[in-house]
Amino acid sequence: MAEAKRNQKHIAVLTFPFTSHVPPLISLIRKLSLAAPEVKFSFLSTAQVNASYFSNEAVFDKIKPFNVDSGLPEGYVRKGEGPPKEEVEFFLKATPGNFQRAIQTAVAETGLQISCLITEAFLWFAAEMAKEMQVPWIPFWICGPQSLLVHFETDNLRQKLGINGPEDRTLEILPGLPKIRAKDIPDGIISGAIDSPFAIMMQKMAQMLPRATAVVTNSFEEFDPIVVNALKSRLPNFLNVGPFILTSPPSEISDPHGCLEWLNGRERFSVAYIGFGNAAKPPPHEIKALAEALEASRTPFLWSLRGKPEYQLPEGFLERTKDYRKIVPWAPQVQVLAHSSVGVFVTHYGWNSVMESVNGIVPMIGRPFFGDQGLNLKMVEAVWGIGLEVEGGKFTKDGTIKALRAILSTEQGKIMRGKISVLKQLAVKAVGPEGSSTANFGALVQIISS
């Protein structure tokens, strides 16, 4: 009995506990726990995150949460909306000590030594932790391969292109990205605050990734084979195991505001679904411009809008549009995008949203705000041809009307939908019995189990 316990695998999962980073990692760990039921997982995150995701312990058999210190001062109150920049900086100051303490607790409570570290790729210091513990390190990149490649090549890009040069410089030096411009890639690589704590973290991540046992991402090889092959030549065991939307264990659909029932009464491909994720939100004047465009074009719309609509939208707008709109504080986005009445997705171009749009076969319009969103937009528009940026890169009444009409009322929208349909078929094949993602996931299970 003691020998069996000594040989049992125990994986510590280290999270970057912000915005959209947690759900994909939980999806990966849930799937691994089902594929390798003999393995124990200790999920290390902040108390707030763990309370949000582990309220129903039956859903997470073999996965036990352990709290890590957030680093926030006592009585801290967040200021405003948008990216949690200040919280991230406090959290990074608390690492890696907060994770080391949590790992000690997990080992003490389970009686099992750690056999592997699976971490958010951002947490570069896990490479040193894994080396000291003499266990494999498997970083998980929650975004697309394209953004991973540009981060990985940070030092090379700085040397070849310089810092804070012309925004229209293109990245011909990177395979598969000749149409990408300097202004499309995340801040902190060759422009902006390259000395910020976040930028330094990302640069160190890029330098550490070759030391990983495997690098995992939520994508599929056929989505962008040139970029994937470039990363395979640079990294050991670069494993695309997604899209998770097609491979994750099904969860119960929650639709407290009746979004799907409302969509049932709409014409095919007629509705604009609007959602900007948990951290991105247009400024007030752009929200009003978007509302004016929806009203002027009489486009039926479902809008997932945080906050009180009456304080954010034009006066009288709610009354004037009541016959062809639904505004909710939250929507089941995956199911909404898969509904036949949705014809366009107005988005911030986060990677999860792009993957969900491909799954639903819905063209996109919108504008990026931060991180990898500008790069995702450029790939969607200039490379894959499945979406548009609103004219001028900001929501205006006329520019938004033009984009809505292009996708909902012209041949351009039909062509985009056809291209997305091809990508969806490739995704389904990738997660099938003989697919690339299935094979990559099998390789990952073998690594954590052996």
CORTALIN-V437879 format. One record per residue. RES is the residue in one small letter. SS is DSSP state (H for helix, E for strand, - for the rest). PHI is phi in radians with two decimals (999 if undefined). Layout:
res-><RES & RES>
ss-><SS & SS>
phi-><PHI & PHI>
This chain:
res-><m & a & e & a & k & r & n & q & k & h & i & a & v & l & t & f & p & f & t & s & h & v & p & p & l & i & s & l & i & r & k & l & s & l & a & a & p & e & v & k & f & s & f & l & s & t & a & q & v & n & a & s & y & f & s & n & e & a & v & f & d & k & i & k & p & f & n & v & d & s & g & l & p & e & g & y & v & r & k & g & e & g & p & p & k & e & e & v & e & f & f & l & k & a & t & p & g & n & f & q & r & a & i & q & t & a & v & a & e & t & g & l & q & i & s & c & l & i & t & e & a & f & l & w & f & a & a & e & m & a & k & e & m & q & v & p & w & i & p & f & w & i & c & g & p & q & s & l & l & v & h & f & e & t & d & n & l & r & q & k & l & g & i & n & g & p & e & d & r & t & l & e & i & l & p & g & l & p & k & i & r & a & k & d & i & p & d & g & i & i & s & g & a & i & d & s & p & f & a & i & m & m & q & k & m & a & q & m & l & p & r & a & t & a & v & v & t & n & s & f & e & e & f & d & p & i & v & v & n & a & l & k & s & r & l & p & n & f & l & n & v & g & p & f & i & l & t & s & p & p & s & e & i & s & d & p & h & g & c & l & e & w & l & n & g & r & e & r & f & s & v & a & y & i & g & f & g & n & a & a & k & p & p & p & h & e & i & k & a & l & a & e & a & l & e & a & s & r & t & p & f & l & w & s & l & r & g & k & p & e & y & q & l & p & e & g & f & l & e & r & t & k & d & y & r & k & i & v & p & w & a & p & q & v & q & v & l & a & h & s & s & v & g & v & f & v & t & h & y & g & w & n & s & v & m & e & s & v & n & g & i & v & p & m & i & g & r & p & f & f & g & d & q & g & l & n & l & k & m & v & e & a & v & w & g & i & g & l & e & v & e & g & g & k & f & t & k & d & g & t & i & k & a & l & r & a & i & l & s & t & e & q & g & k & i & m & r & g & k & i & s & v & l & k & q & l & a & v & k & a & v & g & p & e & g & s & s & t & a & n & f & g & a & l & v & q & i & i & s & s>
ss-><- & H & H & H & H & H & H & - & - & E & E & E & E & E & - & - & - & - & - & - & H & H & H & H & H & H & H & H & H & H & H & H & H & H & H & - & - & - & - & E & E & E & E & E & E & E & H & H & H & H & H & H & H & - & - & - & H & H & H & H & - & - & E & E & E & E & E & E & - & - & - & - & - & - & - & - & - & - & - & - & - & - & - & - & H & H & H & H & H & H & H & H & H & H & - & - & H & H & H & H & H & H & H & H & H & H & H & H & H & H & - & - & - & - & - & E & E & E & E & E & - & - & - & - & - & H & H & H & H & H & H & H & H & - & - & E & E & E & E & E & E & - & - & - & H & H & H & H & H & H & H & H & - & H & H & H & H & H & H & H & H & - & - & - & - & - & - & - & - & E & - & - & - & - & - & - & - & - & - & - & E & H & H & H & - & - & - & - & - & - & - & - & - & - & - & - & H & H & H & H & H & H & H & H & H & H & H & H & H & H & H & - & - & E & E & E & E & - & - & - & H & H & H & - & H & H & H & H & H & H & H & H & H & H & - & - & - & E & E & E & - & - & - & H & H & H & H & - & - & - & - & - & - & - & - & - & - & - & H & H & H & H & H & H & - & - & - & - & - & - & E & E & E & E & - & - & - & - & - & - & - & - & - & H & H & H & H & H & H & H & H & H & H & H & H & H & H & - & - & - & E & E & E & E & - & - & - & - & H & H & H & H & - & - & - & - & H & H & H & H & - & - & - & - & E & E & E & E & - & - & - & - & H & H & H & H & H & - & - & - & - & E & E & E & E & E & E & - & - & - & H & H & H & H & H & H & H & H & H & H & - & - & - & E & E & E & - & - & - & - & - & - & H & H & H & H & H & H & H & H & H & H & H & H & - & - & E & E & E & - & H & H & H & - & - & - & H & H & H & H & H & H & H & H & H & H & H & H & H & - & H & H & H & H & H & H & H & H & H & H & H & H & H & H & H & H & H & H & H & H & - & - & - & - & - & H & H & H & H & H & H & H & H & H & H & H & H & H & H & ->
phi-><999 & -1.12 & -1.14 & -1.11 & -1.19 & -1.14 & -1.59 & -1.21 & -1.38 & -2.39 & -1.84 & -1.63 & -1.89 & -1.82 & -1.86 & -1.85 & -1.45 & -2.39 & 0.68 & -1.58 & -1.36 & -1.34 & -0.96 & -1.11 & -1.18 & -1.09 & -1.04 & -1.09 & -1.20 & -1.05 & -1.17 & -1.12 & -1.15 & -1.35 & -1.36 & -2.26 & -1.12 & -1.41 & -1.62 & -1.67 & -2.13 & -1.88 & -1.72 & -1.79 & -2.67 & -1.25 & -1.01 & -1.11 & -1.13 & -1.08 & -1.14 & -1.27 & -1.84 & -2.02 & -1.21 & -1.87 & -1.15 & -1.11 & -1.25 & -2.07 & -1.03 & 1.33 & -2.10 & -2.06 & -1.39 & -2.31 & -1.44 & -2.04 & -1.14 & -1.33 & 1.44 & -1.31 & -1.10 & -1.07 & 1.40 & -1.05 & -2.18 & -1.23 & -1.86 & 1.26 & -1.87 & 1.64 & -1.04 & -1.41 & -1.00 & -1.16 & -1.09 & -1.08 & -1.13 & -1.09 & -1.11 & -1.11 & -1.16 & -1.45 & -1.57 & -1.53 & -0.99 & -1.11 & -1.25 & -1.08 & -1.16 & -1.16 & -1.10 & -1.04 & -1.13 & -1.10 & -1.14 & -1.13 & -1.29 & -1.57 & 1.28 & -2.11 & -1.25 & -1.27 & -1.87 & -2.92 & -1.97 & -1.91 & -2.36 & -0.99 & -1.02 & -0.97 & -1.42 & -1.04 & -1.13 & -1.11 & -1.07 & -1.22 & -1.07 & -1.13 & -1.10 & -1.15 & -1.47 & 1.04 & -2.31 & -1.14 & -2.04 & -2.14 & -1.36 & -1.99 & -1.71 & -1.42 & -1.72 & -1.46 & -1.03 & -1.09 & -1.23 & -1.12 & -1.12 & -1.20 & -1.18 & -1.04 & -1.66 & -0.92 & -1.09 & -1.13 & -1.12 & -1.12 & -1.23 & -1.44 & -1.88 & 1.35 & -2.10 & 0.99 & -1.55 & -1.01 & -1.23 & -1.57 & -1.05 & -1.80 & -1.81 & -1.02 & -1.27 & -1.90 & -1.04 & 1.42 & -2.17 & -1.19 & -1.59 & -1.47 & -1.79 & -0.96 & -1.27 & -1.48 & -1.61 & -0.99 & -1.04 & 1.73 & -1.56 & -2.25 & -2.69 & 1.33 & -1.47 & -1.29 & -1.80 & -1.24 & -0.97 & -1.20 & -1.11 & -1.13 & -1.05 & -1.20 & -1.13 & -1.14 & -1.02 & -1.03 & -1.25 & -1.55 & -0.95 & -1.08 & -1.48 & -1.26 & -1.23 & -2.72 & -2.07 & -1.99 & -2.46 & -1.56 & -2.67 & -2.36 & -1.03 & -1.30 & -1.15 & -2.67 & -1.08 & -1.14 & -1.15 & -1.05 & -1.14 & -1.10 & -1.27 & -1.09 & -1.33 & -1.83 & -2.19 & -1.29 & 0.91 & -1.46 & -2.02 & -1.47 & -2.11 & -1.89 & -1.38 & -1.04 & -1.05 & -1.75 & -2.05 & -1.25 & -1.00 & -1.11 & -2.07 & -1.17 & -1.32 & -1.92 & -2.42 & -1.13 & -1.84 & 1.21 & -1.11 & -1.20 & -1.11 & -1.12 & -1.13 & -1.03 & -1.63 & -1.86 & -1.21 & -1.05 & 1.00 & -1.82 & -1.67 & -1.66 & -1.70 & -2.09 & -2.76 & -2.06 & 1.30 & -1.57 & -2.03 & -1.60 & -2.76 & -1.10 & -1.13 & -0.92 & -1.20 & -1.35 & -1.08 & -1.17 & -1.13 & -1.09 & -1.07 & -1.08 & -1.18 & -1.10 & -1.23 & -1.11 & -1.58 & 0.90 & -1.44 & -1.04 & -2.55 & -2.05 & -2.12 & -1.55 & -2.17 & -1.28 & 1.58 & -1.46 & -1.01 & -1.11 & -1.63 & -1.95 & -1.83 & -0.99 & -1.04 & 1.45 & -1.07 & -1.08 & -1.24 & -1.18 & -1.87 & -1.07 & -1.39 & -2.42 & -2.53 & -2.49 & -2.08 & -2.35 & -1.36 & -2.77 & -2.33 & -1.31 & -1.01 & -1.04 & -1.23 & -1.08 & -1.18 & -1.50 & -1.37 & -1.16 & -1.42 & -1.42 & -1.92 & -2.71 & -1.99 & -1.59 & -2.43 & -1.70 & 1.19 & -1.20 & -1.09 & -1.04 & -1.16 & -1.07 & -1.12 & -1.20 & -1.20 & -1.09 & -1.05 & -1.50 & 0.99 & -2.18 & -1.10 & -2.07 & -2.35 & 2.71 & -2.65 & -1.45 & -2.14 & -2.82 & 1.08 & -1.48 & -1.12 & -1.13 & -1.16 & -1.04 & -1.01 & -1.12 & -1.12 & -1.05 & -1.46 & -1.62 & -1.84 & -1.54 & 1.16 & -2.15 & -3.04 & -2.35 & -1.59 & -1.11 & -0.95 & 1.43 & 1.33 & -2.42 & -1.30 & -2.15 & -1.04 & -1.20 & -1.13 & -1.26 & -1.02 & -1.07 & -1.20 & -1.06 & -1.15 & -1.01 & -1.55 & -1.52 & -2.26 & -2.27 & -1.10 & -1.00 & -1.13 & -1.13 & -1.12 & -1.04 & -1.08 & -1.12 & -1.16 & -1.16 & -1.04 & -1.11 & -1.10 & -1.08 & -1.09 & -1.13 & -1.12 & -1.07 & -1.13 & -1.09 & -1.66 & -1.32 & -0.97 & -1.88 & -1.39 & -1.14 & -1.17 & -1.11 & -1.13 & -1.13 & -1.16 & -1.05 & -1.13 & -1.14 & -1.03 & -1.09 & -1.11 & -1.33 & -1.64 & -1.67>
